[in-house]
């Protein structure tokens, strides 16, 4: 009986280690669900001001599918930005293979940091300093590495100071003057 118990315990521990190791990094999409996908575009297309607005069209059913694929309930969606892994600005598509729920609070690698990288890559591509395919591949492989390469050090997130609360000394009494009592 002890041998069976130990075997089951070992199996459970192994399963937990494997399951934990497969947990996605919160600031990176699951590569099986979101490998990245692109439109067939030219430099002229993406470097035309306003290009992204002309192709941004993600219907509700597709947004819902992406959140479902990632197991995110409707009441949790406000914590995420539905993001294009390869941004529209450098030819990314609206395909489910290019969409993922990017958390706002994955500090310092939240949605706003990725937006800075996307703008930088578009500028580099349109200025002829970076090949379009290379930019697409780098951001799809690991956007945080692309950020370090093309923008610099990880964004610094300022720690919020706790509010200073006045304290009463032994001789003082605080009165709430807003309560009317």
DRENVEX-608251 format. One record per residue (C-alpha): z negated, y, x negated; residue in one letter; residue number from 1. Coordinates in steps of 0.5 Angstrom, whole numbers. Example, Ala and Ser with C-alpha at 12.3 -4.5 7.8 and 13.67 -1.06 7.14 Angstrom:
2
<node Z="-16" Y="-9" X="-25" rest="A" nr="1"/>
<node Z="-14" Y="-2" X="-27" rest="S" nr="2"/>
END
This chain:
181
<node Z="0" Y="0" X="0" rest="X" nr="1"/>
<node Z="-2" Y="5" X="-6" rest="X" nr="2"/>
<node Z="5" Y="4" X="-9" rest="X" nr="3"/>
<node Z="9" Y="5" X="-2" rest="X" nr="4"/>
<node Z="4" Y="12" X="-2" rest="X" nr="5"/>
<node Z="6" Y="14" X="-9" rest="X" nr="6"/>
<node Z="13" Y="13" X="-8" rest="X" nr="7"/>
<node Z="13" Y="17" X="-1" rest="X" nr="8"/>
<node Z="9" Y="22" X="-5" rest="X" nr="9"/>
<node Z="14" Y="22" X="-11" rest="X" nr="10"/>
<node Z="20" Y="22" X="-6" rest="X" nr="11"/>
<node Z="17" Y="28" X="-2" rest="X" nr="12"/>
<node Z="16" Y="32" X="-8" rest="X" nr="13"/>
<node Z="23" Y="31" X="-11" rest="X" nr="14"/>
<node Z="26" Y="33" X="-4" rest="X" nr="15"/>
<node Z="22" Y="40" X="-4" rest="X" nr="16"/>
<node Z="24" Y="41" X="-11" rest="X" nr="17"/>
<node Z="31" Y="40" X="-10" rest="X" nr="18"/>
<node Z="31" Y="44" X="-3" rest="X" nr="19"/>
<node Z="27" Y="50" X="-7" rest="X" nr="20"/>
<node Z="32" Y="50" X="-12" rest="X" nr="21"/>
<node Z="38" Y="50" X="-7" rest="X" nr="22"/>
<node Z="35" Y="56" X="-4" rest="X" nr="23"/>
<node Z="40" Y="62" X="-4" rest="X" nr="24"/>
<node Z="38" Y="68" X="-8" rest="X" nr="25"/>
<node Z="37" Y="74" X="-3" rest="X" nr="26"/>
<node Z="41" Y="79" X="-6" rest="X" nr="27"/>
<node Z="47" Y="74" X="-7" rest="X" nr="28"/>
<node Z="51" Y="71" X="-2" rest="X" nr="29"/>
<node Z="52" Y="63" X="-1" rest="X" nr="30"/>
<node Z="58" Y="61" X="-5" rest="X" nr="31"/>
<node Z="59" Y="55" X="0" rest="X" nr="32"/>
<node Z="59" Y="60" X="6" rest="X" nr="33"/>
<node Z="62" Y="66" X="2" rest="X" nr="34"/>
<node Z="66" Y="65" X="-4" rest="X" nr="35"/>
<node Z="70" Y="72" X="-3" rest="X" nr="36"/>
<node Z="77" Y="73" X="0" rest="X" nr="37"/>
<node Z="82" Y="78" X="-1" rest="X" nr="38"/>
<node Z="88" Y="82" X="3" rest="X" nr="39"/>
<node Z="95" Y="82" X="0" rest="X" nr="40"/>
<node Z="95" Y="89" X="-3" rest="X" nr="41"/>
<node Z="98" Y="93" X="-8" rest="X" nr="42"/>
<node Z="94" Y="99" X="-12" rest="X" nr="43"/>
<node Z="98" Y="104" X="-8" rest="X" nr="44"/>
<node Z="95" Y="101" X="-2" rest="X" nr="45"/>
<node Z="88" Y="101" X="-4" rest="X" nr="46"/>
<node Z="88" Y="108" X="-8" rest="X" nr="47"/>
<node Z="91" Y="111" X="-2" rest="X" nr="48"/>
<node Z="85" Y="116" X="1" rest="X" nr="49"/>
<node Z="82" Y="113" X="7" rest="X" nr="50"/>
<node Z="85" Y="106" X="6" rest="X" nr="51"/>
<node Z="79" Y="102" X="8" rest="X" nr="52"/>
<node Z="78" Y="105" X="14" rest="X" nr="53"/>
<node Z="85" Y="103" X="16" rest="X" nr="54"/>
<node Z="83" Y="95" X="15" rest="X" nr="55"/>
<node Z="76" Y="95" X="17" rest="X" nr="56"/>
<node Z="76" Y="91" X="23" rest="X" nr="57"/>
<node Z="71" Y="86" X="24" rest="X" nr="58"/>
<node Z="70" Y="83" X="31" rest="X" nr="59"/>
<node Z="63" Y="82" X="34" rest="X" nr="60"/>
<node Z="65" Y="74" X="35" rest="X" nr="61"/>
<node Z="66" Y="74" X="27" rest="X" nr="62"/>
<node Z="60" Y="78" X="26" rest="X" nr="63"/>
<node Z="56" Y="73" X="30" rest="X" nr="64"/>
<node Z="59" Y="67" X="27" rest="X" nr="65"/>
<node Z="57" Y="70" X="20" rest="X" nr="66"/>
<node Z="50" Y="71" X="22" rest="X" nr="67"/>
<node Z="49" Y="64" X="25" rest="X" nr="68"/>
<node Z="52" Y="61" X="19" rest="X" nr="69"/>
<node Z="47" Y="64" X="15" rest="X" nr="70"/>
<node Z="41" Y="62" X="20" rest="X" nr="71"/>
<node Z="39" Y="69" X="22" rest="X" nr="72"/>
<node Z="37" Y="71" X="29" rest="X" nr="73"/>
<node Z="39" Y="77" X="33" rest="X" nr="74"/>
<node Z="32" Y="80" X="32" rest="X" nr="75"/>
<node Z="33" Y="80" X="25" rest="X" nr="76"/>
<node Z="40" Y="83" X="24" rest="X" nr="77"/>
<node Z="37" Y="90" X="23" rest="X" nr="78"/>
<node Z="34" Y="88" X="16" rest="X" nr="79"/>
<node Z="42" Y="86" X="14" rest="X" nr="80"/>
<node Z="48" Y="90" X="13" rest="X" nr="81"/>
<node Z="54" Y="85" X="14" rest="X" nr="82"/>
<node Z="58" Y="86" X="8" rest="X" nr="83"/>
<node Z="64" Y="85" X="5" rest="X" nr="84"/>
<node Z="63" Y="81" X="-2" rest="X" nr="85"/>
<node Z="70" Y="83" X="-5" rest="X" nr="86"/>
<node Z="70" Y="90" X="-2" rest="X" nr="87"/>
<node Z="75" Y="93" X="3" rest="X" nr="88"/>
<node Z="76" Y="98" X="-3" rest="X" nr="89"/>
<node Z="79" Y="93" X="-8" rest="X" nr="90"/>
<node Z="83" Y="89" X="-3" rest="X" nr="91"/>
<node Z="77" Y="85" X="0" rest="X" nr="92"/>
<node Z="79" Y="82" X="7" rest="X" nr="93"/>
<node Z="75" Y="81" X="14" rest="X" nr="94"/>
<node Z="75" Y="74" X="13" rest="X" nr="95"/>
<node Z="69" Y="70" X="15" rest="X" nr="96"/>
<node Z="70" Y="67" X="8" rest="X" nr="97"/>
<node Z="69" Y="74" X="5" rest="X" nr="98"/>
<node Z="63" Y="77" X="10" rest="X" nr="99"/>
<node Z="55" Y="76" X="9" rest="X" nr="100"/>
<node Z="49" Y="79" X="11" rest="X" nr="101"/>
<node Z="46" Y="83" X="5" rest="X" nr="102"/>
<node Z="39" Y="85" X="6" rest="X" nr="103"/>
<node Z="37" Y="92" X="5" rest="X" nr="104"/>
<node Z="30" Y="90" X="2" rest="X" nr="105"/>
<node Z="33" Y="86" X="-4" rest="X" nr="106"/>
<node Z="30" Y="91" X="-9" rest="X" nr="107"/>
<node Z="33" Y="93" X="-13" rest="X" nr="108"/>
<node Z="39" Y="89" X="-11" rest="X" nr="109"/>
<node Z="40" Y="92" X="-4" rest="X" nr="110"/>
<node Z="46" Y="94" X="0" rest="X" nr="111"/>
<node Z="46" Y="101" X="-3" rest="X" nr="112"/>
<node Z="46" Y="99" X="-10" rest="X" nr="113"/>
<node Z="52" Y="94" X="-9" rest="X" nr="114"/>
<node Z="55" Y="100" X="-5" rest="X" nr="115"/>
<node Z="55" Y="104" X="-12" rest="X" nr="116"/>
<node Z="58" Y="98" X="-15" rest="X" nr="117"/>
<node Z="64" Y="98" X="-10" rest="X" nr="118"/>
<node Z="65" Y="106" X="-11" rest="X" nr="119"/>
<node Z="65" Y="105" X="-19" rest="X" nr="120"/>
<node Z="70" Y="99" X="-19" rest="X" nr="121"/>
<node Z="75" Y="102" X="-14" rest="X" nr="122"/>
<node Z="75" Y="108" X="-19" rest="X" nr="123"/>
<node Z="76" Y="104" X="-25" rest="X" nr="124"/>
<node Z="82" Y="100" X="-22" rest="X" nr="125"/>
<node Z="85" Y="106" X="-19" rest="X" nr="126"/>
<node Z="84" Y="110" X="-26" rest="X" nr="127"/>
<node Z="88" Y="104" X="-29" rest="X" nr="128"/>
<node Z="82" Y="102" X="-33" rest="X" nr="129"/>
<node Z="80" Y="95" X="-30" rest="X" nr="130"/>
<node Z="85" Y="90" X="-27" rest="X" nr="131"/>
<node Z="85" Y="89" X="-19" rest="X" nr="132"/>
<node Z="84" Y="82" X="-20" rest="X" nr="133"/>
<node Z="79" Y="82" X="-25" rest="X" nr="134"/>
<node Z="75" Y="87" X="-21" rest="X" nr="135"/>
<node Z="75" Y="82" X="-15" rest="X" nr="136"/>
<node Z="73" Y="76" X="-19" rest="X" nr="137"/>
<node Z="67" Y="79" X="-22" rest="X" nr="138"/>
<node Z="64" Y="82" X="-16" rest="X" nr="139"/>
<node Z="66" Y="75" X="-12" rest="X" nr="140"/>
<node Z="62" Y="71" X="-18" rest="X" nr="141"/>
<node Z="56" Y="75" X="-18" rest="X" nr="142"/>
<node Z="56" Y="83" X="-16" rest="X" nr="143"/>
<node Z="49" Y="84" X="-20" rest="X" nr="144"/>
<node Z="53" Y="82" X="-27" rest="X" nr="145"/>
<node Z="58" Y="86" X="-25" rest="X" nr="146"/>
<node Z="54" Y="92" X="-23" rest="X" nr="147"/>
<node Z="50" Y="91" X="-30" rest="X" nr="148"/>
<node Z="57" Y="91" X="-34" rest="X" nr="149"/>
<node Z="60" Y="97" X="-30" rest="X" nr="150"/>
<node Z="55" Y="101" X="-28" rest="X" nr="151"/>
<node Z="49" Y="100" X="-32" rest="X" nr="152"/>
<node Z="42" Y="98" X="-32" rest="X" nr="153"/>
<node Z="39" Y="95" X="-25" rest="X" nr="154"/>
<node Z="38" Y="101" X="-20" rest="X" nr="155"/>
<node Z="30" Y="103" X="-21" rest="X" nr="156"/>
<node Z="27" Y="103" X="-14" rest="X" nr="157"/>
<node Z="21" Y="108" X="-14" rest="X" nr="158"/>
<node Z="15" Y="105" X="-12" rest="X" nr="159"/>
<node Z="12" Y="109" X="-6" rest="X" nr="160"/>
<node Z="5" Y="112" X="-7" rest="X" nr="161"/>
<node Z="0" Y="110" X="-2" rest="X" nr="162"/>
<node Z="-2" Y="116" X="2" rest="X" nr="163"/>
<node Z="-8" Y="120" X="0" rest="X" nr="164"/>
<node Z="-13" Y="119" X="5" rest="X" nr="165"/>
<node Z="-19" Y="124" X="5" rest="X" nr="166"/>
<node Z="-26" Y="121" X="4" rest="X" nr="167"/>
<node Z="-32" Y="124" X="6" rest="X" nr="168"/>
<node Z="-38" Y="125" X="2" rest="X" nr="169"/>
<node Z="-45" Y="123" X="4" rest="X" nr="170"/>
<node Z="-46" Y="130" X="6" rest="X" nr="171"/>
<node Z="-40" Y="131" X="10" rest="X" nr="172"/>
<node Z="-38" Y="128" X="17" rest="X" nr="173"/>
<node Z="-30" Y="128" X="19" rest="X" nr="174"/>
<node Z="-29" Y="130" X="26" rest="X" nr="175"/>
<node Z="-22" Y="128" X="30" rest="X" nr="176"/>
<node Z="-20" Y="135" X="32" rest="X" nr="177"/>
<node Z="-14" Y="132" X="35" rest="X" nr="178"/>
<node Z="-17" Y="128" X="40" rest="X" nr="179"/>
<node Z="-20" Y="133" X="45" rest="X" nr="180"/>
<node Z="-27" Y="131" X="44" rest="X" nr="181"/>
END
